[in-house]
Amino acid sequence: MSFEQFFAGFGFEHFSAAEILFKGNAHVDPRHKGFGLNTDPPPELWWNIIKTVEQLEWLRKDIGEPIRILSCYRSPAYNAAIGGAPASEHMDFTALDFVAASRHPQYCYDRLKWRRSNGAFSGGLGLYDTFVHIDTRGKDVDW
């Protein structure tokens, strides 16, 4: 079974397998030291991303505008090349970074923090100047 077939079985309305498998800008930019280093996630990790995508699907419906995924799975080599955290949740395929079409990252972060505080998921939320990180590691952390 391919990841595309696996992912299609969940019926997500707003996200495709191709979006989840996006390898990151540094992977596709030959000027970057991460060029060509990322891979698709191994099948044993596929289930890990579903809870995270469920939260992004909720946010997409909540804010009523497109969301672009910037980073999802990172191979260990790619993660190291781009300076990712040594124990990054991206390597476990539980995390993704995203940006909304016109909403400020703070707004998206606040909506997800509210959702998490109401028991929808347990995981990490990171607010950056230009994007938001979400993961479903099973323990609440913020940065």
Order of alpha helices (4+ residues) and beta strands (2+ residues): alpha-alpha-alpha-alpha-beta-alpha-beta-alpha-beta-beta-beta
